[in-house]
């Protein structure tokens, strides 16, 4: 905000509490972390010849649908080791339609969808209501509101028009899946990629709508409940789908995959976050770790160890 960005533009960015928590965990693991800052500062320091054993990348980037690829691309340009996914995966997965196409082409389940680039095109799409509309290349539930769930086809052009005007990008419109929603935490790389936990997202009576809207996310204490899913078919089905989708999309070190069931209870891919949130208190992956007996430093250590094995540290 001090640099002149709007609150919406920085919604995905990590706050100081996340940075301090990560820093403390790395110190507890015996490392000597150094704060770098955002991408432009990383670029300046790399050009100046600085180098680190490992960059722990939590940068979402700024501007454009490939913004999450900016820091990984800089690191690769200067042969700087870093955590998490490479530029290709970061760019592909931010564009939800691209990610769904790759998942679909691998024979994995995802809800039918279309891309609406102009509001007037929305009236002609060949999908039955209810539908769900959201910006095609945003994170942190940007643009997801109570209006995103469309039950009357006549409302769709207006909903799409509002999103296009606000975010200056096409809208992903997909069949709404009415079943249970889970998010699956993953740790590792390649053959070592494993499920941390399957966490069900439950919408309370106070939820804005039965979807992970920005408001539901911000006020999760009152509007949401979370519970581990274990010992039932959904846990196994969601875990296997998450692993397959993460592998198809090239995720590594850690990821979080969102999955929702259709009316028949079958799991479908929604989206993946190859740079999962790591806030000690609020982020899903640390919550999953804590609920399964894994401390925050242990979680961060597992991510660092995965990256270290991959790059030969």
Secondary structure, DSSP 8 states (H G I E B T S, - for coil): -TTS--TTTTTTS--HHHHHHHHHHHHHTT-------SHHHHHHHHHTT---S-B------SSSTTTTHHHHHHHHHTT--BSS--HHHHHHHHSHHHHHHHHHHTT--B--EEEESSGGGGGG----SSEEEEETT--TTTT--GGGEE-SGGGHHHHHHHHHHHHSS-EEEEE---S-EEEEEEEESGGG-EEEEEEEEEE-TTSSSSS--HHHHHTHHHHEEEEE--SSHHHHHHHHHHHHHHHHHT--EEEEEEEEE-TT--EEEEEEESS----TTT-HHHHHHHHTT--HHHHHHHHHHHHHHHHT-
